[in-house]
């Protein structure tokens, strides 16, 4: 193959890659080929295109995702067109930004109950089912997480501003693998109707803020208290509760919290 032919082949390959990227909704423009990797990365982070391809057959039943080895993302849950959606993630380990709604117009959804089944140890649920726009409508009331979070290192903004969310069911949330306070930021911020979830005992080691949730039931309150790690001899952390919830605590519960070297705020 002579030099001229090789140059022509490379130019054609560049043109083909550019076309393929732009077909996925990412503008390449006049960028040089060394910028294409970044553009491809935008496709992977966009949560649309391929990820919503082919869901029509399964949106009213269990939807398999065996072809996704690691990251799975949606822009919204509208692809299911049903009140109850169940998803099998047979190969996934990172569920970060699984359904991170970035556009207000994409928030409205028919799904009221979402079940996520994952047999693997999950390493991240950052923004797993989250809404960026506090004022947007969202009717998701129940999330069932049939997954093991004992190796999960990031829970930040996991259920951000799900204003209709009442229940997180399935396996208890395990915060034991968290190694810094930043990975516990705003897990439940804006969850104003949340009533029920469970926490693995002694797994909470960093500041825990559930201050927006005034409707927590007695079992959930006790699960949170049991979930606090004993920080005796370590740096104290803060448990923030809604004033209504704080007012329900018994003297014994308050004593347990402070005995574990936690500062109680409500």
N, C-alpha and C positions, 0 to 999 in steps of 0.2 A: 504493500500500500504506500503510494507516494505522499509527500507532505501536503500537497494541495487537497488530495482526497481526504486525508486525515482531518485537516482543518474544516473541510465541508461537513464531515461527519460530526465533529464536535459542535459546530454551529447549529446543526439540525437538532442534535441532542439537547442543546441549551434551549432552543426554541420550543421543543416538545415539553421539557420540564416546566418552562414558564407557563405554557398553555395549561398543563395539568394543575399547576398551583392556582392559577386564576380561575379555573373551572370550579375549584373548591371555595371560591369567594374571597380569596386573599389577593390584593393588588400587588403585583410585582413591579410594574412600571419599567423604568430604564435601569434598574439595579443590575449590578454585575453579578456574575454567577456565584461569586463568593458570598453573596447575601442570600442565596436561595435556601440555605440550611435554616436560617432564621425564619424565612417565610414559611417553610414547611412546618417548623415548630408552631407557627401561628395556626395552622390547620389543626394540628393535634390538640391545641389548647382551646379551640373554638367550640367544641362540643356539638357540631352540627355535621352536615354532609354525610359521610360514611356511617356515622354513629346512628343516624336515624333512618338509614337505608334498610329496607327489608323488614321493618317492624310491623307492617300492615297485617301479615298473616298471624302474628302472635300477640297483638296488642290487647286482645280480649281473653288471654290466657297466660300461662307461664311463658316468659320470653327468655330463650337461651342466649348466652353470650360466650359460648365456648371459644369463638374465634378471637376474643380479646384476651391477650396474655396478661396485661397489667392494668393500664388505665382505661376507664370507661367514663364517658362524660355525656351529659345531655344539656341542651339549653333550656329544656322544660320537660314536663311530663305529658304534654298534649298528644304525643305519639300514641299513647295508650287508649285514649278516648273511652275510658271506663272509670267507674268509681273505685274499683279495687284492682291494683296492679301488683303482680308478683314476678320477681326477677331472679333468675339463677345466674350467679357469677362464678362459674366453675373453675376459672383459672385466675381470677383477680386477687391481688394482694393490696393494691393501693386504690382506695375508694375516694381519694381526695377530689373535691369538686365534682362528685358524681352527678348531682343535679344542682349546680350553682347557678341560680338565675341572675343573669347580669342585665337583662333588658326588661324594663317594667312591663312592656306589652306582652312579654312571654310568661308572666307569672300566672295568669288565669289558667286553671287546669281543672279537669273533671275528676282527678284522682283525690279521693278522700282517705284512702288507706293504701299504703305502700309497704310491701314486704320485700326485703332483700335477703336472699339466701347465698351464703358464701362459705364453703368448707375450709378455706385457707385461713391462716393467721393474717390478719389485716394490719398493715403498717401505718396507715393514715386514713382518717376520716375527716380531715380538714375540709370544711365547707361541703360535707357529704350531701345534705339536702338543705340548701341554704338560699336565702333571698337577700339580694343586695339592697332592695328598695323597701324601707320600712312602711311606706304608705301604700304599697301595692297589695292587691287582693290575693289571698291564697287560702284554699279551703282544705288543705291537707290536715286531717285530724289525727291520724294514727300512723306511726312508723313501726314496723316490726323488723328488728335487726337480728336475723339468725346468723350471727357471725361472732368470731372470737376476737376481741380487741385487746387481749393480754399482751400483745407485742406492738400495739398501736402507740406511736410516738407523737402524734399530733391530732388534737381534738379541736383546735381553734375554729370558732365560728361554725361548728358542726351543724347546729340547728338554728342558725341566725335568722331572726325575725320571721319565724313561722307562727304567725299570730293565731292561727286556728288550731295549732297542734295541741292535743290533749294528752296523748299517750305515746310513750316510747316503750315498746314491748320486745319480747325475744330474750336473748342473752343479756345479762346485766352489763352495764358499761364498766370496763376495766381500765382505770387510769394509771395502773402500776408502772407502765413503761415510760411514762412522761418524765423527762429529765430537766425541764426548765419551765418557768412560769409562762413564757410566751406561747407554749403549746397548749395552754389552758385558757386562752383569752376568749371571752365572749361566747362560750359554748352554747349558752341558753339565752343570749341577749334578745329581748323582744318577744320571748315566748310567754305571752301574757295569759294564755288559757291553759298552759301546761299543768297537768294534775298528777301524772304518774310516770315513773321510771325507776329503775333499780341500779344500784352501784355495787361493784364487788367490794367486799369488806376490806378496810385498811389500804385501799388503793389510791386515795386522793392525797397527794403530797404537796400540792401548790394551791395558791389562792383559788377559791371556788366561789363563783358568783352566780347565784340563782335568784337575784334580787328583783327581777321583773315578774316573777311567777308567784302570784298571791293565792293560787288555788291548790297548791300541793296537798295531797292527802296524807293522812297520818303515817301510812306505811312508807311513802316516799321520803318524808321527813326523817323517819328513823333510819331508812336505808342510807341517806346522806350522812347522818351522824355516824353510823357504823362504818361508812366508807372512809371517814377521815383517818389518815395514818397517825400513829402516835409520834409526835415530833418532839417529845421530851428530850432536851439536850441539844436540839437543833433550832434553826431559826423559825420563829413563829410565823404562821400563815393565817390568812383571813378567810372566814366563811361569811359570805354576805347573803342574807335572806331578806325577803320582802317583810315589811313591818307586820303584815297580817300573819304571816307564817311564824315570825319571831315571837309574836304574842301568844302563839299556841304552845310554845316549848314549855315543858315541865322544868322544875328546878333541877331534877335529876339529869335531864338532857343537857341543860346548860352547863351543869357541873362536868359532865362527860366531855363536852366540847373543850372547855377550858383546861381540863386535866390532861388533854392530849396536846396542849400548847397551841391551841387555835384561838384567834381573836374573833369573837362573834360580833357581827354588825347587822343591825336591822332597823 
